[in-house]
Amino acid sequence: MAKLRCSDYGYECSFIAEGDGTKVIEEFGKHTAEEHGIEYSKEALMQFLMRQ
């Protein structure tokens, strides 16, 4: 199972996206764009997952 946390990337935010890789990338990307005003490419989010 994949997991991305906003707090791991410098945000003071408790959001956590968990699940399969595709779902996590979509949820985390949507959240960061809407809540933090930063749009990450799918490739960048995939790199975040691979570094864990």
Stockholm file with secondary structure:
# STOCKHOLM 1.0

chainA/1-52         MAKLRCSDYGYECSFIAEGDGTKVIEEFGKHTAEEHGIEYSKEALMQFLMRQ
#=GR chainA/1-52 SS CEEEEGGGGTCSCCCEEEESHHHHHHHHHHHIIIIISCCCCHHHHHHHHHTC
#=GC SS_cons        CEEEEGGGGTCSCCCEEEESHHHHHHHHHHHIIIIISCCCCHHHHHHHHHTC
//
